[in-house]
């Protein structure tokens, strides 16, 4: 049995790309994915399946496109990588008064290439590469001064990644740990 974490990009944001998590769960079950759990309303899913990653990707693409009429990208990672993310949080990502995130790259870029495209971060933010992921934190009082805050929301940069809060990652990892 394989276990994966799925992060669907750009759904349920300000009324755009609405996707009901209960209806998605129903469609996953209808397609044989009975061991699936969603977290929050933003397309975070843990799935256990006999399918490999490509088979799961094909199935999710078909469900999103054909059932929900959505052409949205997503990132699938092995659950072991999600656990490693939660177990290797850098010290700066534990600071109070900061907003802590993980950037998942959807494009074929390396973390180094994505950061090069984003440009230098400001003094109000910090980044750390871990495996294929990027921890990114910024000072809540100064977020509008953050270079990455502006750049990650702009096309085409926002199409190359999906961002989740570190709290969401930890919550999903805690579920996996039982």
N, C-alpha and C positions, 0 to 999 in steps of 0.2 A: 504494500500500500504506500502510495506517495502522498506527501503532505505539502501543500503550497499556500502561500499568501498571495492574494491578488489585490491590486490597487487600480481601480478604474479611474481614469482621469476625466475631470471636467463635467461631472454630473451633479445635479441638485445644487447648482450655484446660482443664486439670484433668479430662480425660475427657469434657468437654462438646462437643457438636457435632463428633464425629470426622469428619475428611475426609482420606482418603489422597491425597497429592499424586500418586503414580504412577497411581492410578485416575482422578483428575481429569484428568491429562495424557492418559490413554487416551481419556476421553470427549471432551475438547477435540479430539483428533485425529479421533475418529469423527465429529465434527461439522464437519470441514473446517479446524480451526485447527491446522495442522501446525507452525506457527512459534510455539511457546509454550514458555516456560521458567519453572519455579517456583523460588523462593528460600526456603530454610528450610522449615519445616513449618507455617507460619502464614498461608497464603493469599496470598502475594505472587507475582504472575505478570507476566511481560512477554509480550505477545501481538502478533504482526503479522498483520493481516487486511485484506481488502478491505472488510469491514463497517464501517459508521460506528459511533459510540459507542452509539447507541440500539439498533441491531441486535445489537451485542455484549452489551449489557446484557440484552436480551430472551433471547438464547441462554444466557448464564450463569445467569440466573434460572431458566430451564427446566431446565437441567442440574442445578443445585443442588437444585431442588424435586423434579423427577421422578425423577432417577437416585439422588441422595444423600439425598432426603427432608429437606432442610435449607431452612429459611426464614430465611436470614441476609442482612443487608445487605452491600453492598460499594461501594467507590468505584472508579471508572474515571477515569484522567486520561491525557492525551496524554503520550507518552514525552518530548516536548520539555519539558513542565513538570517531569517528574522530573529531567531533566538540569539544568534551571534551579535546582531545589531543591538539588541536589548542588553546583552551582557558586556558590551565594550563601549559604553557611553563615555565620551571624553569628559574630563573635569569641567571644561567651560560649559558643557551642556547641562550642568547641574546648578548653575548660578540662579539665584533668585532675581526676579525683575527682568528676566530675559525670556524670549519666546524661542523654544527649541524645536527644530524640525529635522526631518531626514528627506533628502532629495533622492528620488528614484529616477534613473535615466531611462527613458523610453527609446530614445534614438540609439544609433550604433556608436555613440561617442563614449570615450573613456571618461572617468571623473575629471582627470586632468584637462582633457580637451573641453569639457563643458565649462569648467572653471575659467579656462583661458578665454572662452567666448563670452562669459559673463563679465570678465575684467576683474580688476582688483576689488576686494571687499573694502568697505569703509572701516573706520576705527570702531564703529558701533556694532560690528558683527564679526563673527569668527566662523571658520569652516575647518573641517577635518575629514580627510578621505579615509574610509574604511572599506576595503574590498572594492566593490563596484558602487558603493553608496557614499553620500556626502552628508555629514552632520552639519547643520547650519543654525547658528543662534544669533539673535540680535537683541539689543537693548530696547525694551518696550517703550521707553520714554523718547527714544530717538529714531524709531523705525523709519520715519519718512526720510531720514538722511542716509539710510542704508542703500548702497549700490545694488545689492542683490534683490532687495525688496522691490525696487523699480524694475530691474531687468528680468526677474523671473515671471513677472506678470505681462511682459510684452511679447507679441508675436514677432519673430518665430521662436523665441527662446522658450516660451511657455509650452510649446508643442513638443519639446524635446524631453520633458520631465513631468513628473507628478510629485507633489510635495505633501508629506503627512507630518502631523505633529509627533514629537517624540513620545508624548503621552499615549497616543494611539498605538504606536509601535510597542510600547511597554505593555499596554492592555492586551494586545493581541498575543504577545509573547507569554504573558501570564496565563492566558487561556490555554496555550499549547502546553505549558508546564503542568497544567491541571491544578 
